[in-house]
Amino acid sequence: MNPINLFEQVNRNFDKAASYLPYSKGLLQQIKICNSVYHMTFPVKRDDGSIETIEAWRAEHSHHKLPVKGGIRYSPTVDENDVMAFAALMTYKCAIVDVPFGGAKGGVRIDRNKYSRSELERITRRYTYELIRKDFIGPGIDVPAPDYGTGPQEMAWIVDTYSMVNKNQLDSIACVTGKPISQGGVRGRVEATGRGVFFGLRTACEDADDMKKFGMRAGLDGKRVVVQGLGNVGYHAAKFLQEGGALVVGLAEYEGAIQNPKGLDVDAVFKHRTDTKSILNYPKGTNLPTSYAALELDCDILVPAALENQITEQNVNHIKAKIIGEGANGPTTSGASESFWKRGVMLIPDTFLNAGGVTVSYFEWLKDISHVRFGRVGKRFDEASHTRILRAVEEMTGKRLDEAKLKDVILGADEEALVNSGLEETMAKAYTDIRGIQRDHNDQMDLRTASFIDAIQKVAVAYEELGIFP
Ligand code: NAD
């Protein structure tokens, strides 16, 4: 279905990184291949009583760690090759951000806009049932999550179906992440991928030497950003980048794009699109004819956050951004990545930059298997300790803090604060790690290659320690 073979693209990046590493051919092959793929077809009854056959997949790329993890996409173009490619990306992504899972991905070939809510529910529940039948889902086996075209509602149907079949399984709510809070979700998961994109870009932009190469000052402040895709990843990335001081000068959706060199208000544009069903004709913006036109706008940071293969050899030379932040999976083909590298454009790869989703999914899974909300046990204790310390300082200094200030200072962390700070730490550390690998190679490789080196090394250790590859 997809004109560009995504799995081949991912493997090309893998091979490039592997050429720097000392591992045997056999070990590299074992890391690279997809361990299992389940292709299924099942019937669904439409609201008008007719029966339609649905085609779907689940790919488990690497069983070096269990469970495996990866989103489910609902898209009319998804195919087996795509899910294998995205599953492979998940393996590398989990390794880069030290999430102890193998990679997986699911796909259901439907255009969700053509189905009613009850039809979507029947499709989701049947897909889940098919996964259960073949042991392709379970808290310790394979844990799906949202991806393109799915969200908390589908995850709620999945956990409900799984729990109905596995009635006495204590950890059944950990069979899927990205659920609503009432169904065992974690606060901060919905925003996590976009927030991770923000943390990743902010960390990269804090490097004064790197920014100097582009004639820019360190920090996000005032940097002009264009975001493609105003869905889960794109909307949140744009919102947090704006809140972090960046100027969002262009936003794109599939029906077209808008720009304003003085900045667009992300929430106002989002509301305009919800109200009018189109991003176009936003009163404080100028229309652009296509989503692709926005990619070519004059800006400092371009965030493709919609779909794969958006930047190809065809349009790469028209792109003016100095930094590309891959919010989507596979938005840049390997040929286009090479052009960016030759032109000195900094490409921050998907394998790192959109890993915020799986990081917080990991936190959700931990919450579900431990059956306790983050912060519940320690919050009050921390607040009492902080109060005692402050009271002691007040006694020593003879000065009293006013009560409003005191409340601010003693505040113990709740679930959302802990999740967000865990995500911030993860993204900052992972960026430092991959940028470090790049520096160790005298900056003679791009960040994508550095990120694959990081991932391959971590997966290789797992196999080597099993003693399979002496
Ligand atoms: P989503 O369905 O919430 O949003 C995608 C948005 O892109 C939609 O608003 C859609 O209308 C828009 N779009 C489609 N074609 C477009 C085009 N040609 N130009 C501009 N906009 C277009 O999906 P999402 O969850 O935000 O996922 C987006 C990308 O991020 C995918 O590549 C996905 O694999 C990746 N990703 C998602 C997550 C997650 O947690 N949701 C995590 C990691 C990676």
Boltz pocket constraint, residues with backbone or C-beta under 6 A from the ligand:
constraints:
  - pocket:
      binder: B
      contacts: [[A, 71], [A, 146], [A, 147], [A, 148], [A, 149], [A, 150], [A, 189], [A, 190], [A, 193], [A, 228], [A, 229], [A, 230], [A, 231], [A, 232], [A, 233], [A, 234], [A, 252], [A, 253], [A, 254], [A, 255], [A, 256], [A, 291], [A, 292], [A, 305], [A, 306], [A, 307], [A, 308], [A, 327], [A, 328], [A, 329], [A, 330], [A, 354], [A, 355], [A, 357], [A, 358]]
      max_distance: 6.0
